């Protein structure tokens, strides 16, 4: 989350220092800071008035930007791969999906989800090591990682082919019409006529 915050909110400061973030890979990242704080407080049975004070103080400490500390705001410009496991208890899959659903149409953001594994330990799962490595390699090469993106890409290609074919057929029909209209004329190279 810190990387996403720095890349979006402090982008100008980074650029002045000669730092440009081209891509990000976020593994088990918190998707929404405000919701995470409130969920943790609820689990610990912290009274609501204390949570309210803590959230206000925290918001003040982050420059009144607490509502911007979420994926749906931070991840729009920079190509990002989000890697998550459904069984992560620290950064819940449900919270991630709430945020991801708001930005899923953004081609810059890709999601790779694993069924099991603990927080920031997906790569340590022997069954996932190769798949994890491949997802990261594909992302860095610019290859789509998640199946949804690939299906969308294939669908878009099929639509483009259909549109092009339709345009070619339409062009051929128009060429035929023009040929029929002008076939009665006798065109020759004589400029005097």
Secondary structure, DSSP 8 states (H G I E B T S, - for coil): -HHHHHHHHTHHHHHHTT----EEEEES--SBHHHHHHHHHHHTT--HHHHHHHHHHHHHHTTT-GGG-BHHHHSSSSEEEEEEETT-SSS-HHHHHHHHHHHTT-TTEEEEEESS--TT-TTTSTTTHHHHHHHHHHHHHT---SHHHHHHHHHHHHHHHHHHHHHHHHHHHHHHHHHHHHTTS---S-TT-
